[in-house]
Amino acid sequence: MSSYPMGPRKKTPGEIAQIVSGQLQGPVADQVRRRLENWNNPVAKLDRRHRRAGRIMTVWFSLLAVLSVIGLFTFLGVFPVAVGVGAAIGGAVFGVLAIRTGGKMRQISAAKQKLALTAPPVKAPLPARGSVARLPMERLDEAEATLGELLRQLDSPSLTSVPSESVLQARATSFEAAAAIRSVSAQLQAVERARDTAPPLNRGPLVEGVRRLREQLDEGVDGYCVLVGAAGNALAASTAVDHRHALNDATDHLAGLASALRDLSG
């Protein structure tokens, strides 16, 4: 029995995209990676499922409308009774399908809301090494990883007595604050590019803008680290009521800080 050499295995679209993005360099590579991350984001996947279900729901309603018109014409004597009976049966079938599709859409919406509170947003790449935003954003990345592990352990009833509502609120607030801090970081980097491009005589206000935004960035990261410390204290002494209150207080403080950063970067 003769054997034929097998050809190379076909690569999946995801593998091809990873190879292409790995061969690209600079801003183009960052853009490709960001789009891949956005495409694979669980919330984006649920959005696509919801849109597909919505299109299917439109088809069911369109068919129901056609069958309703046929039923009306049958009632008026335009079509024979057999046609009307067929339209009624078809309407019942498509009605059931529409109800099932609507239920699926509600499930997807509920899953998306839950995921929005528990899944971290897609992170932007770190600033360039020459940017003054680089060090604060490295601190934020490390603090996010630490807080994620602390909250995961705090959310285990077998390990701690911290209420799940407190952990959920702290997690949602941390995501909101991290997004606000990254918004300030992006603003700072844009001002840096403007400073480096502007004529020397016009750089004064831009230099001051970079300094002010760096102060806001440091304040935001420091506030985030306060929540990390509160979560660590709550885990170290999870049965102590005062540490649970400290976690809630730090969460409230960080929520206020995130709101202020959004207003400033507005």
Helices and strands as residue ranges (DSSP letters): H 13-23, H 27-40, H 42-75, H 81-118, H 134-154, H 164-197, G 200-202, H 204-236, H 241-265
